């Protein structure tokens, strides 16, 4: 398969490979084991000769074993929360911050954000990369940033109204939460909101349709991860049919998650990213564990380069129930098709006689009497069993029964 790269990408890859070879012992020893040196990287297809970098490598190198620059050159650290043990630390030089800002500004421009927008950042500021990435990018584009951070819904609404917020960024679940309150209080006419940019958790087309309808906006999907740079890796354009990769900074491949073989364009697999402009922590063939595919057809917007399908889920989020793979986003799409259910849900996994059982807890949209509740629960149970091809439990909850999260929604609850 002939790979199409942007002009300059090959040289940038060679510089990156040389940099990690010279400065990162862990990556160098992996390359030596794989029998490849920087001089072997001559053509795009040589990329696949390089060894993968994994989340485990980042854990083993905690905190800064993958650093490829002098410590004096660092200007910023970020970290992602580890679900087990220590966080993953990432570091940036001055040039890395400039590249990140450029990536983010490109992405926001792709989405359709302009200097005329008032841009509210409803993401946590701090170690997490999300908020500062959007913040710098929107400022670079000339938009007026409102850095409200996460939570404090009353204040979010007040500032949206008083400052005239036209674009906001949050997680999909928080956008849905805002939409509910805005509908209840009839606030929609109070602000010129036209676009929401969502990311940070896997979401479905069904969720997009709901948010777009309830908030009367367009909802744009964004993709990024702190190990690579933060948000700003890829973003949808106004056509909302796949994410345009920031190809000047990143190369991507789709691999079979089991064999590690590179898959042809169009086939679904695990996304692998190589950074080609980073200085502090360049990553070669980083396994993101996110499942997606490359969309081979060109986008009607005319942008060329790699376009990625919506991330279906993190391979870690995949639940295997009696041999069947189930993703939270699949359950979400099924719940959406059942009239009367909200998209506020949680999946619970329990184990009985060494077998995993899945129970879906979902809120109804309105308060129902016992008879209507029982009827809706029976219907939901039937539709889920048919749609997933396995038997799952279902419990109907009253509206607002689940805790609302201002960060990532807790979709999977593992029983103690
Ligand atoms: Zn496009």
Boltz pocket constraint, residues with backbone or C-beta under 6 A from the ligand:
constraints:
  - pocket:
      binder: B
      contacts: [[A, 236], [A, 237], [A, 238], [A, 239], [A, 242], [A, 244], [A, 299], [A, 300], [A, 301], [A, 302], [A, 303]]
      max_distance: 6.0
